[in-house]
Amino acid sequence: MGIAVTTATAAIRDLSDQNSQGTRLGSTSTDLICFYGTTTAVSKPSVTGSVSSGAAASSMAVALASMGLIVNSIAP
């Protein structure tokens, strides 16, 4: 693996090649990815539970938080 080189520029860098099929991050479910502001990369999380019981929403919140896409906190 090569050394990462950082450059300063005023332009935004896109990861997309603008194809109609979308852009994939990672090539398998075990590839680790993370987003801005996170320090730990995670693999594809599993979301389980029945939507009617609310378990799926809870699992989804935990999965999104593990990827750094939302902040999951409990108000005092």
mmCIF file of the N, C-alpha and C atoms, coordinates in Angstrom:
data_MODEL
# 
_entry.id   MODEL 
# 
loop_
_atom_site.group_PDB 
_atom_site.id 
_atom_site.type_symbol 
_atom_site.label_atom_id 
_atom_site.label_alt_id 
_atom_site.label_comp_id 
_atom_site.label_asym_id 
_atom_site.label_entity_id 
_atom_site.label_seq_id 
_atom_site.pdbx_PDB_ins_code 
_atom_site.Cartn_x 
_atom_site.Cartn_y 
_atom_site.Cartn_z 
_atom_site.occupancy 
_atom_site.B_iso_or_equiv 
_atom_site.pdbx_formal_charge 
_atom_site.auth_seq_id 
_atom_site.auth_comp_id 
_atom_site.auth_asym_id 
_atom_site.auth_atom_id 
_atom_site.pdbx_PDB_model_num 
ATOM 1   N N  . MET A 1 1  ? 0.844   -1.172 0.000   1.00 0.00 ? 1  MET A N  1 
ATOM 2   C CA . MET A 1 1  ? 0.000   0.000  0.000   1.00 0.00 ? 1  MET A CA 1 
ATOM 3   C C  . MET A 1 1  ? 0.887   1.232  0.000   1.00 0.00 ? 1  MET A C  1 
ATOM 4   N N  . GLY A 1 2  ? 0.540   2.223  -0.804  1.00 0.00 ? 2  GLY A N  1 
ATOM 5   C CA . GLY A 1 2  ? 1.350   3.423  -0.925  1.00 0.00 ? 2  GLY A CA 1 
ATOM 6   C C  . GLY A 1 2  ? 1.134   4.408  0.209   1.00 0.00 ? 2  GLY A C  1 
ATOM 7   N N  . ILE A 1 3  ? 1.954   5.435  0.200   1.00 0.00 ? 3  ILE A N  1 
ATOM 8   C CA . ILE A 1 3  ? 1.855   6.491  1.202   1.00 0.00 ? 3  ILE A CA 1 
ATOM 9   C C  . ILE A 1 3  ? 0.822   7.504  0.728   1.00 0.00 ? 3  ILE A C  1 
ATOM 10  N N  . ALA A 1 4  ? -0.075  7.892  1.630   1.00 0.00 ? 4  ALA A N  1 
ATOM 11  C CA . ALA A 1 4  ? -1.091  8.882  1.282   1.00 0.00 ? 4  ALA A CA 1 
ATOM 12  C C  . ALA A 1 4  ? -0.450  10.259 1.179   1.00 0.00 ? 4  ALA A C  1 
ATOM 13  N N  . VAL A 1 5  ? -0.819  11.001 0.160   1.00 0.00 ? 5  VAL A N  1 
ATOM 14  C CA . VAL A 1 5  ? -0.306  12.347 -0.038  1.00 0.00 ? 5  VAL A CA 1 
ATOM 15  C C  . VAL A 1 5  ? -1.461  13.315 0.122   1.00 0.00 ? 5  VAL A C  1 
ATOM 16  N N  . THR A 1 6  ? -1.275  14.342 0.929   1.00 0.00 ? 6  THR A N  1 
ATOM 17  C CA . THR A 1 6  ? -2.316  15.329 1.154   1.00 0.00 ? 6  THR A CA 1 
ATOM 18  C C  . THR A 1 6  ? -2.025  16.562 0.318   1.00 0.00 ? 6  THR A C  1 
ATOM 19  N N  . THR A 1 7  ? -3.049  17.092 -0.309  1.00 0.00 ? 7  THR A N  1 
ATOM 20  C CA . THR A 1 7  ? -2.888  18.320 -1.085  1.00 0.00 ? 7  THR A CA 1 
ATOM 21  C C  . THR A 1 7  ? -3.934  19.325 -0.652  1.00 0.00 ? 7  THR A C  1 
ATOM 22  N N  . ALA A 1 8  ? -3.601  20.592 -0.745  1.00 0.00 ? 8  ALA A N  1 
ATOM 23  C CA . ALA A 1 8  ? -4.551  21.651 -0.419  1.00 0.00 ? 8  ALA A CA 1 
ATOM 24  C C  . ALA A 1 8  ? -5.136  22.174 -1.723  1.00 0.00 ? 8  ALA A C  1 
ATOM 25  N N  . THR A 1 9  ? -6.435  22.236 -1.793  1.00 0.00 ? 9  THR A N  1 
ATOM 26  C CA . THR A 1 9  ? -7.093  22.729 -2.996  1.00 0.00 ? 9  THR A CA 1 
ATOM 27  C C  . THR A 1 9  ? -8.430  23.347 -2.617  1.00 0.00 ? 9  THR A C  1 
ATOM 28  N N  . ALA A 1 10 ? -8.927  24.210 -3.456  1.00 0.00 ? 10 ALA A N  1 
ATOM 29  C CA . ALA A 1 10 ? -10.228 24.827 -3.215  1.00 0.00 ? 10 ALA A CA 1 
ATOM 30  C C  . ALA A 1 10 ? -11.355 24.009 -3.817  1.00 0.00 ? 10 ALA A C  1 
ATOM 31  N N  . ALA A 1 11 ? -11.018 22.976 -4.588  1.00 0.00 ? 11 ALA A N  1 
ATOM 32  C CA . ALA A 1 11 ? -12.038 22.183 -5.265  1.00 0.00 ? 11 ALA A CA 1 
ATOM 33  C C  . ALA A 1 11 ? -12.450 20.979 -4.424  1.00 0.00 ? 11 ALA A C  1 
ATOM 34  N N  . ILE A 1 12 ? -13.719 20.626 -4.489  1.00 0.00 ? 12 ILE A N  1 
ATOM 35  C CA . ILE A 1 12 ? -14.230 19.424 -3.830  1.00 0.00 ? 12 ILE A CA 1 
ATOM 36  C C  . ILE A 1 12 ? -13.841 18.220 -4.670  1.00 0.00 ? 12 ILE A C  1 
ATOM 37  N N  . ARG A 1 13 ? -13.448 17.118 -4.027  1.00 0.00 ? 13 ARG A N  1 
ATOM 38  C CA . ARG A 1 13 ? -13.093 15.898 -4.747  1.00 0.00 ? 13 ARG A CA 1 
ATOM 39  C C  . ARG A 1 13 ? -14.252 14.910 -4.636  1.00 0.00 ? 13 ARG A C  1 
ATOM 40  N N  . ASP A 1 14 ? -14.782 14.501 -5.761  1.00 0.00 ? 14 ASP A N  1 
ATOM 41  C CA . ASP A 1 14 ? -15.877 13.545 -5.790  1.00 0.00 ? 14 ASP A CA 1 
ATOM 42  C C  . ASP A 1 14 ? -15.339 12.125 -5.865  1.00 0.00 ? 14 ASP A C  1 
ATOM 43  N N  . LEU A 1 15 ? -16.011 11.188 -5.180  1.00 0.00 ? 15 LEU A N  1 
ATOM 44  C CA . LEU A 1 15 ? -15.664 9.785  -5.293  1.00 0.00 ? 15 LEU A CA 1 
ATOM 45  C C  . LEU A 1 15 ? -16.422 9.112  -6.421  1.00 0.00 ? 15 LEU A C  1 
ATOM 46  N N  . SER A 1 16 ? -17.399 9.769  -6.963  1.00 0.00 ? 16 SER A N  1 
ATOM 47  C CA . SER A 1 16 ? -18.254 9.178  -7.991  1.00 0.00 ? 16 SER A CA 1 
ATOM 48  C C  . SER A 1 16 ? -17.685 9.376  -9.387  1.00 0.00 ? 16 SER A C  1 
ATOM 49  N N  . ASP A 1 17 ? -17.919 8.386  -10.241 1.00 0.00 ? 17 ASP A N  1 
ATOM 50  C CA . ASP A 1 17 ? -17.601 8.567  -11.659 1.00 0.00 ? 17 ASP A CA 1 
ATOM 51  C C  . ASP A 1 17 ? -18.881 8.876  -12.443 1.00 0.00 ? 17 ASP A C  1 
ATOM 52  N N  . GLN A 1 18 ? -19.967 9.177  -11.718 1.00 0.00 ? 18 GLN A N  1 
ATOM 53  C CA . GLN A 1 18 ? -21.241 9.618  -12.280 1.00 0.00 ? 18 GLN A CA 1 
ATOM 54  C C  . GLN A 1 18 ? -21.937 8.559  -13.130 1.00 0.00 ? 18 GLN A C  1 
ATOM 55  N N  . ASN A 1 19 ? -21.643 7.282  -12.882 1.00 0.00 ? 19 ASN A N  1 
ATOM 56  C CA . ASN A 1 19 ? -22.323 6.253  -13.670 1.00 0.00 ? 19 ASN A CA 1 
ATOM 57  C C  . ASN A 1 19 ? -23.719 6.007  -13.110 1.00 0.00 ? 19 ASN A C  1 
ATOM 58  N N  . SER A 1 20 ? -24.581 5.395  -13.882 1.00 0.00 ? 20 SER A N  1 
ATOM 59  C CA . SER A 1 20 ? -25.978 5.203  -13.490 1.00 0.00 ? 20 SER A CA 1 
ATOM 60  C C  . SER A 1 20 ? -26.161 4.125  -12.417 1.00 0.00 ? 20 SER A C  1 
ATOM 61  N N  . GLN A 1 21 ? -25.117 3.359  -12.124 1.00 0.00 ? 21 GLN A N  1 
ATOM 62  C CA . GLN A 1 21 ? -25.221 2.278  -11.145 1.00 0.00 ? 21 GLN A CA 1 
ATOM 63  C C  . GLN A 1 21 ? -24.825 2.701  -9.740  1.00 0.00 ? 21 GLN A C  1 
ATOM 64  N N  . GLY A 1 22 ? -24.264 3.898  -9.573  1.00 0.00 ? 22 GLY A N  1 
ATOM 65  C CA . GLY A 1 22 ? -23.891 4.380  -8.251  1.00 0.00 ? 22 GLY A CA 1 
ATOM 66  C C  . GLY A 1 22 ? -22.412 4.176  -7.955  1.00 0.00 ? 22 GLY A C  1 
ATOM 67  N N  . THR A 1 23 ? -22.035 4.424  -6.698  1.00 0.00 ? 23 THR A N  1 
ATOM 68  C CA . THR A 1 23 ? -20.653 4.307  -6.250  1.00 0.00 ? 23 THR A CA 1 
ATOM 69  C C  . THR A 1 23 ? -20.601 3.431  -5.022  1.00 0.00 ? 23 THR A C  1 
ATOM 70  N N  . ARG A 1 24 ? -19.735 2.446  -5.026  1.00 0.00 ? 24 ARG A N  1 
ATOM 71  C CA . ARG A 1 24 ? -19.609 1.531  -3.893  1.00 0.00 ? 24 ARG A CA 1 
ATOM 72  C C  . ARG A 1 24 ? -18.347 1.877  -3.111  1.00 0.00 ? 24 ARG A C  1 
ATOM 73  N N  . LEU A 1 25 ? -18.463 1.856  -1.792  1.00 0.00 ? 25 LEU A N  1 
ATOM 74  C CA . LEU A 1 25 ? -17.314 2.007  -0.917  1.00 0.00 ? 25 LEU A CA 1 
ATOM 75  C C  . LEU A 1 25 ? -17.008 0.622  -0.365  1.00 0.00 ? 25 LEU A C  1 
ATOM 76  N N  . GLY A 1 26 ? -15.847 0.073  -0.707  1.00 0.00 ? 26 GLY A N  1 
ATOM 77  C CA . GLY A 1 26 ? -15.509 -1.285 -0.302  1.00 0.00 ? 26 GLY A CA 1 
ATOM 78  C C  . GLY A 1 26 ? -16.009 -2.275 -1.336  1.00 0.00 ? 26 GLY A C  1 
ATOM 79  N N  . SER A 1 27 ? -15.403 -3.460 -1.341  1.00 0.00 ? 27 SER A N  1 
ATOM 80  C CA . SER A 1 27 ? -15.825 -4.459 -2.325  1.00 0.00 ? 27 SER A CA 1 
ATOM 81  C C  . SER A 1 27 ? -16.477 -5.681 -1.685  1.00 0.00 ? 27 SER A C  1 
ATOM 82  N N  . THR A 1 28 ? -16.379 -5.821 -0.364  1.00 0.00 ? 28 THR A N  1 
ATOM 83  C CA . THR A 1 28 ? -17.056 -6.910 0.347   1.00 0.00 ? 28 THR A CA 1 
ATOM 84  C C  . THR A 1 28 ? -17.685 -6.355 1.617   1.00 0.00 ? 28 THR A C  1 
ATOM 85  N N  . SER A 1 29 ? -18.568 -7.121 2.236   1.00 0.00 ? 29 SER A N  1 
ATOM 86  C CA . SER A 1 29 ? -19.225 -6.657 3.459   1.00 0.00 ? 29 SER A CA 1 
ATOM 87  C C  . SER A 1 29 ? -18.265 -6.562 4.638   1.00 0.00 ? 29 SER A C  1 
ATOM 88  N N  . THR A 1 30 ? -17.077 -7.126 4.511   1.00 0.00 ? 30 THR A N  1 
ATOM 89  C CA . THR A 1 30 ? -16.108 -7.053 5.608   1.00 0.00 ? 30 THR A CA 1 
ATOM 90  C C  . THR A 1 30 ? -15.085 -5.934 5.427   1.00 0.00 ? 30 THR A C  1 
ATOM 91  N N  . ASP A 1 31 ? -15.112 -5.231 4.269   1.00 0.00 ? 31 ASP A N  1 
ATOM 92  C CA . ASP A 1 31 ? -14.229 -4.080 4.089   1.00 0.00 ? 31 ASP A CA 1 
ATOM 93  C C  . ASP A 1 31 ? -14.627 -2.999 5.088   1.00 0.00 ? 31 ASP A C  1 
ATOM 94  N N  . LEU A 1 32 ? -13.636 -2.405 5.716   1.00 0.00 ? 32 LEU A N  1 
ATOM 95  C CA . LEU A 1 32 ? -13.906 -1.364 6.704   1.00 0.00 ? 32 LEU A CA 1 
ATOM 96  C C  . LEU A 1 32 ? -13.970 -0.004 6.033   1.00 0.00 ? 32 LEU A C  1 
ATOM 97  N N  . ILE A 1 33 ? -14.982 0.793  6.408   1.00 0.00 ? 33 ILE A N  1 
ATOM 98  C CA . ILE A 1 33 ? -15.109 2.156  5.908   1.00 0.00 ? 33 ILE A CA 1 
ATOM 99  C C  . ILE A 1 33 ? -15.482 3.051  7.077   1.00 0.00 ? 33 ILE A C  1 
ATOM 100 N N  . CYS A 1 34 ? -15.244 4.344  6.930   1.00 0.00 ? 34 CYS A N  1 
ATOM 101 C CA . CYS A 1 34 ? -15.712 5.304  7.923   1.00 0.00 ? 34 CYS A CA 1 
ATOM 102 C C  . CYS A 1 34 ? -15.937 6.635  7.220   1.00 0.00 ? 34 CYS A C  1 
ATOM 103 N N  . PHE A 1 35 ? -16.571 7.539  7.896   1.00 0.00 ? 35 PHE A N  1 
ATOM 104 C CA . PHE A 1 35 ? -16.898 8.831  7.337   1.00 0.00 ? 35 PHE A CA 1 
ATOM 105 C C  . PHE A 1 35 ? -16.271 9.920  8.178   1.00 0.00 ? 35 PHE A C  1 
ATOM 106 N N  . TYR A 1 36 ? -16.282 11.145 7.680   1.00 0.00 ? 36 TYR A N  1 
ATOM 107 C CA . TYR A 1 36 ? -15.677 12.293 8.353   1.00 0.00 ? 36 TYR A CA 1 
ATOM 108 C C  . TYR A 1 36 ? -16.084 12.367 9.818   1.00 0.00 ? 36 TYR A C  1 
ATOM 109 N N  . GLY A 1 37 ? -15.123 12.597 10.669  1.00 0.00 ? 37 GLY A N  1 
ATOM 110 C CA . GLY A 1 37 ? -15.393 12.773 12.088  1.00 0.00 ? 37 GLY A CA 1 
ATOM 111 C C  . GLY A 1 37 ? -15.298 11.499 12.902  1.00 0.00 ? 37 GLY A C  1 
ATOM 112 N N  . THR A 1 38 ? -15.186 10.342 12.254  1.00 0.00 ? 38 THR A N  1 
ATOM 113 C CA . THR A 1 38 ? -15.050 9.088  12.991  1.00 0.00 ? 38 THR A CA 1 
ATOM 114 C C  . THR A 1 38 ? -13.591 8.674  13.019  1.00 0.00 ? 38 THR A C  1 
ATOM 115 N N  . THR A 1 39 ? -13.227 7.899  14.017  1.00 0.00 ? 39 THR A N  1 
ATOM 116 C CA . THR A 1 39 ? -11.842 7.457  14.141  1.00 0.00 ? 39 THR A CA 1 
ATOM 117 C C  . THR A 1 39 ? -11.701 5.956  13.961  1.00 0.00 ? 39 THR A C  1 
ATOM 118 N N  . THR A 1 40 ? -12.815 5.240  13.912  1.00 0.00 ? 40 THR A N  1 
ATOM 119 C CA . THR A 1 40 ? -12.771 3.797  13.767  1.00 0.00 ? 40 THR A CA 1 
ATOM 120 C C  . THR A 1 40 ? -13.609 3.368  12.574  1.00 0.00 ? 40 THR A C  1 
ATOM 121 N N  . ALA A 1 41 ? -13.000 2.633  11.659  1.00 0.00 ? 41 ALA A N  1 
ATOM 122 C CA . ALA A 1 41 ? -13.742 2.125  10.503  1.00 0.00 ? 41 ALA A CA 1 
ATOM 123 C C  . ALA A 1 41 ? -14.517 0.874  10.919  1.00 0.00 ? 41 ALA A C  1 
ATOM 124 N N  . VAL A 1 42 ? -15.659 0.655  10.300  1.00 0.00 ? 42 VAL A N  1 
ATOM 125 C CA . VAL A 1 42 ? -16.501 -0.504 10.619  1.00 0.00 ? 42 VAL A CA 1 
ATOM 126 C C  . VAL A 1 42 ? -16.879 -1.239 9.345   1.00 0.00 ? 42 VAL A C  1 
ATOM 127 N N  . SER A 1 43 ? -17.204 -2.527 9.483   1.00 0.00 ? 43 SER A N  1 
ATOM 128 C CA . SER A 1 43 ? -17.703 -3.292 8.348   1.00 0.00 ? 43 SER A CA 1 
ATOM 129 C C  . SER A 1 43 ? -19.211 -3.134 8.271   1.00 0.00 ? 43 SER A C  1 
ATOM 130 N N  . LYS A 1 44 ? -19.816 -3.708 7.252   1.00 0.00 ? 44 LYS A N  1 
ATOM 131 C CA . LYS A 1 44 ? -21.259 -3.604 7.031   1.00 0.00 ? 44 LYS A CA 1 
ATOM 132 C C  . LYS A 1 44 ? -22.016 -4.108 8.258   1.00 0.00 ? 44 LYS A C  1 
ATOM 133 N N  . PRO A 1 45 ? -22.772 -3.227 8.921   1.00 0.00 ? 45 PRO A N  1 
ATOM 134 C CA . PRO A 1 45 ? -23.531 -3.664 10.097  1.00 0.00 ? 45 PRO A CA 1 
ATOM 135 C C  . PRO A 1 45 ? -24.809 -4.406 9.690   1.00 0.00 ? 45 PRO A C  1 
ATOM 136 N N  . SER A 1 46 ? -25.277 -5.293 10.556  1.00 0.00 ? 46 SER A N  1 
ATOM 137 C CA . SER A 1 46 ? -26.543 -5.989 10.353  1.00 0.00 ? 46 SER A CA 1 
ATOM 138 C C  . SER A 1 46 ? -27.643 -5.244 11.070  1.00 0.00 ? 46 SER A C  1 
ATOM 139 N N  . VAL A 1 47 ? -28.747 -5.055 10.402  1.00 0.00 ? 47 VAL A N  1 
ATOM 140 C CA . VAL A 1 47 ? -29.914 -4.434 11.019  1.00 0.00 ? 47 VAL A CA 1 
ATOM 141 C C  . VAL A 1 47 ? -31.000 -5.484 11.066  1.00 0.00 ? 47 VAL A C  1 
ATOM 142 N N  . THR A 1 48 ? -31.458 -5.799 12.274  1.00 0.00 ? 48 THR A N  1 
ATOM 143 C CA . THR A 1 48 ? -32.473 -6.833 12.451  1.00 0.00 ? 48 THR A CA 1 
ATOM 144 C C  . THR A 1 48 ? -33.628 -6.306 13.287  1.00 0.00 ? 48 THR A C  1 
ATOM 145 N N  . GLY A 1 49 ? -34.694 -7.029 13.314  1.00 0.00 ? 49 GLY A N  1 
ATOM 146 C CA . GLY A 1 49 ? -35.830 -6.693 14.152  1.00 0.00 ? 49 GLY A CA 1 
ATOM 147 C C  . GLY A 1 49 ? -37.061 -6.361 13.330  1.00 0.00 ? 49 GLY A C  1 
ATOM 148 N N  . SER A 1 50 ? -38.190 -6.468 13.960  1.00 0.00 ? 50 SER A N  1 
ATOM 149 C CA . SER A 1 50 ? -39.467 -6.190 13.325  1.00 0.00 ? 50 SER A CA 1 
ATOM 150 C C  . SER A 1 50 ? -39.744 -4.692 13.340  1.00 0.00 ? 50 SER A C  1 
ATOM 151 N N  . VAL A 1 51 ? -40.140 -4.160 12.190  1.00 0.00 ? 51 VAL A N  1 
ATOM 152 C CA . VAL A 1 51 ? -40.455 -2.744 12.109  1.00 0.00 ? 51 VAL A CA 1 
ATOM 153 C C  . VAL A 1 51 ? -41.615 -2.410 13.040  1.00 0.00 ? 51 VAL A C  1 
ATOM 154 N N  . SER A 1 52 ? -42.573 -3.304 13.165  1.00 0.00 ? 52 SER A N  1 
ATOM 155 C CA . SER A 1 52 ? -43.735 -3.031 13.998  1.00 0.00 ? 52 SER A CA 1 
ATOM 156 C C  . SER A 1 52 ? -43.380 -2.955 15.483  1.00 0.00 ? 52 SER A C  1 
ATOM 157 N N  . SER A 1 53 ? -42.291 -3.597 15.894  1.00 0.00 ? 53 SER A N  1 
ATOM 158 C CA . SER A 1 53 ? -41.917 -3.552 17.308  1.00 0.00 ? 53 SER A CA 1 
ATOM 159 C C  . SER A 1 53 ? -40.968 -2.405 17.611  1.00 0.00 ? 53 SER A C  1 
ATOM 160 N N  . GLY A 1 54 ? -40.470 -1.751 16.579  1.00 0.00 ? 54 GLY A N  1 
ATOM 161 C CA . GLY A 1 54 ? -39.515 -0.671 16.782  1.00 0.00 ? 54 GLY A CA 1 
ATOM 162 C C  . GLY A 1 54 ? -38.082 -1.160 16.906  1.00 0.00 ? 54 GLY A C  1 
ATOM 163 N N  . ALA A 1 55 ? -37.877 -2.475 16.927  1.00 0.00 ? 55 ALA A N  1 
ATOM 164 C CA . ALA A 1 55 ? -36.530 -3.022 17.069  1.00 0.00 ? 55 ALA A CA 1 
ATOM 165 C C  . ALA A 1 55 ? -35.664 -2.674 15.863  1.00 0.00 ? 55 ALA A C  1 
ATOM 166 N N  . ALA A 1 56 ? -36.246 -2.647 14.668  1.00 0.00 ? 56 ALA A N  1 
ATOM 167 C CA . ALA A 1 56 ? -35.481 -2.319 13.471  1.00 0.00 ? 56 ALA A CA 1 
ATOM 168 C C  . ALA A 1 56 ? -34.996 -0.872 13.525  1.00 0.00 ? 56 ALA A C  1 
ATOM 169 N N  . ALA A 1 57 ? -35.837 0.035  14.005  1.00 0.00 ? 57 ALA A N  1 
ATOM 170 C CA . ALA A 1 57 ? -35.439 1.437  14.126  1.00 0.00 ? 57 ALA A CA 1 
ATOM 171 C C  . ALA A 1 57 ? -34.291 1.584  15.107  1.00 0.00 ? 57 ALA A C  1 
ATOM 172 N N  . SER A 1 58 ? -34.344 0.858  16.194  1.00 0.00 ? 58 SER A N  1 
ATOM 173 C CA . SER A 1 58 ? -33.272 0.891  17.180  1.00 0.00 ? 58 SER A CA 1 
ATOM 174 C C  . SER A 1 58 ? -31.977 0.337  16.593  1.00 0.00 ? 58 SER A C  1 
ATOM 175 N N  . SER A 1 59 ? -32.078 -0.798 15.890  1.00 0.00 ? 59 SER A N  1 
ATOM 176 C CA . SER A 1 59 ? -30.901 -1.386 15.261  1.00 0.00 ? 59 SER A CA 1 
ATOM 177 C C  . SER A 1 59 ? -30.330 -0.462 14.206  1.00 0.00 ? 59 SER A C  1 
ATOM 178 N N  . MET A 1 60 ? -31.196 0.213  13.461  1.00 0.00 ? 60 MET A N  1 
ATOM 179 C CA . MET A 1 60 ? -30.755 1.144  12.431  1.00 0.00 ? 60 MET A CA 1 
ATOM 180 C C  . MET A 1 60 ? -29.998 2.311  13.057  1.00 0.00 ? 60 MET A C  1 
ATOM 181 N N  . ALA A 1 61 ? -30.506 2.841  14.159  1.00 0.00 ? 61 ALA A N  1 
ATOM 182 C CA . ALA A 1 61 ? -29.830 3.948  14.836  1.00 0.00 ? 61 ALA A CA 1 
ATOM 183 C C  . ALA A 1 61 ? -28.443 3.533  15.308  1.00 0.00 ? 61 ALA A C  1 
ATOM 184 N N  . VAL A 1 62 ? -28.319 2.335  15.860  1.00 0.00 ? 62 VAL A N  1 
ATOM 185 C CA . VAL A 1 62 ? -27.020 1.835  16.313  1.00 0.00 ? 62 VAL A CA 1 
ATOM 186 C C  . VAL A 1 62 ? -26.072 1.661  15.129  1.00 0.00 ? 62 VAL A C  1 
ATOM 187 N N  . ALA A 1 63 ? -26.566 1.124  14.014  1.00 0.00 ? 63 ALA A N  1 
ATOM 188 C CA . ALA A 1 63 ? -25.740 0.908  12.823  1.00 0.00 ? 63 ALA A CA 1 
ATOM 189 C C  . ALA A 1 63 ? -25.263 2.239  12.242  1.00 0.00 ? 63 ALA A C  1 
ATOM 190 N N  . LEU A 1 64 ? -26.150 3.214  12.124  1.00 0.00 ? 64 LEU A N  1 
ATOM 191 C CA . LEU A 1 64 ? -25.768 4.519  11.585  1.00 0.00 ? 64 LEU A CA 1 
ATOM 192 C C  . LEU A 1 64 ? -24.766 5.216  12.493  1.00 0.00 ? 64 LEU A C  1 
ATOM 193 N N  . ALA A 1 65 ? -24.952 5.089  13.804  1.00 0.00 ? 65 ALA A N  1 
ATOM 194 C CA . ALA A 1 65 ? -24.013 5.689  14.750  1.00 0.00 ? 65 ALA A CA 1 
ATOM 195 C C  . ALA A 1 65 ? -22.647 5.023  14.661  1.00 0.00 ? 65 ALA A C  1 
ATOM 196 N N  . SER A 1 66 ? -22.610 3.711  14.451  1.00 0.00 ? 66 SER A N  1 
ATOM 197 C CA . SER A 1 66 ? -21.326 3.018  14.362  1.00 0.00 ? 66 SER A CA 1 
ATOM 198 C C  . SER A 1 66 ? -20.533 3.441  13.132  1.00 0.00 ? 66 SER A C  1 
ATOM 199 N N  . MET A 1 67 ? -21.231 3.913  12.095  1.00 0.00 ? 67 MET A N  1 
ATOM 200 C CA . MET A 1 67 ? -20.558 4.397  10.892  1.00 0.00 ? 67 MET A CA 1 
ATOM 201 C C  . MET A 1 67 ? -20.257 5.886  10.968  1.00 0.00 ? 67 MET A C  1 
ATOM 202 N N  . GLY A 1 68 ? -20.677 6.531  12.041  1.00 0.00 ? 68 GLY A N  1 
ATOM 203 C CA . GLY A 1 68 ? -20.424 7.953  12.197  1.00 0.00 ? 68 GLY A CA 1 
ATOM 204 C C  . GLY A 1 68 ? -21.368 8.852  11.420  1.00 0.00 ? 68 GLY A C  1 
ATOM 205 N N  . LEU A 1 69 ? -22.495 8.293  10.969  1.00 0.00 ? 69 LEU A N  1 
ATOM 206 C CA . LEU A 1 69 ? -23.431 9.075  10.166  1.00 0.00 ? 69 LEU A CA 1 
ATOM 207 C C  . LEU A 1 69 ? -24.434 9.846  11.012  1.00 0.00 ? 69 LEU A C  1 
ATOM 208 N N  . ILE A 1 70 ? -24.651 9.411  12.243  1.00 0.00 ? 70 ILE A N  1 
ATOM 209 C CA . ILE A 1 70 ? -25.514 10.137 13.176  1.00 0.00 ? 70 ILE A CA 1 
ATOM 210 C C  . ILE A 1 70 ? -24.857 10.104 14.550  1.00 0.00 ? 70 ILE A C  1 
ATOM 211 N N  . VAL A 1 71 ? -25.281 11.021 15.408  1.00 0.00 ? 71 VAL A N  1 
ATOM 212 C CA . VAL A 1 71 ? -24.859 10.997 16.802  1.00 0.00 ? 71 VAL A CA 1 
ATOM 213 C C  . VAL A 1 71 ? -26.020 10.419 17.594  1.00 0.00 ? 71 VAL A C  1 
ATOM 214 N N  . ASN A 1 72 ? -25.759 9.326  18.272  1.00 0.00 ? 72 ASN A N  1 
ATOM 215 C CA . ASN A 1 72 ? -26.787 8.633  19.035  1.00 0.00 ? 72 ASN A CA 1 
ATOM 216 C C  . ASN A 1 72 ? -26.548 8.929  20.503  1.00 0.00 ? 72 ASN A C  1 
ATOM 217 N N  . SER A 1 73 ? -27.326 9.844  21.052  1.00 0.00 ? 73 SER A N  1 
ATOM 218 C CA . SER A 1 73 ? -27.132 10.214 22.460  1.00 0.00 ? 73 SER A CA 1 
ATOM 219 C C  . SER A 1 73 ? -28.478 10.249 23.167  1.00 0.00 ? 73 SER A C  1 
ATOM 220 N N  . ILE A 1 74 ? -28.423 10.074 24.443  1.00 0.00 ? 74 ILE A N  1 
ATOM 221 C CA . ILE A 1 74 ? -29.625 10.095 25.274  1.00 0.00 ? 74 ILE A CA 1 
ATOM 222 C C  . ILE A 1 74 ? -29.634 11.412 26.048  1.00 0.00 ? 74 ILE A C  1 
ATOM 223 N N  . ALA A 1 75 ? -30.752 12.122 25.945  1.00 0.00 ? 75 ALA A N  1 
ATOM 224 C CA . ALA A 1 75 ? -30.867 13.402 26.653  1.00 0.00 ? 75 ALA A CA 1 
ATOM 225 C C  . ALA A 1 75 ? -30.935 13.162 28.154  1.00 0.00 ? 75 ALA A C  1 
ATOM 226 N N  . PRO A 1 76 ? -30.311 14.044 28.944  1.00 0.00 ? 76 PRO A N  1 
ATOM 227 C CA . PRO A 1 76 ? -30.338 13.884 30.420  1.00 0.00 ? 76 PRO A CA 1 
ATOM 228 C C  . PRO A 1 76 ? -31.710 14.097 30.990  1.00 0.00 ? 76 PRO A C  1 
# 
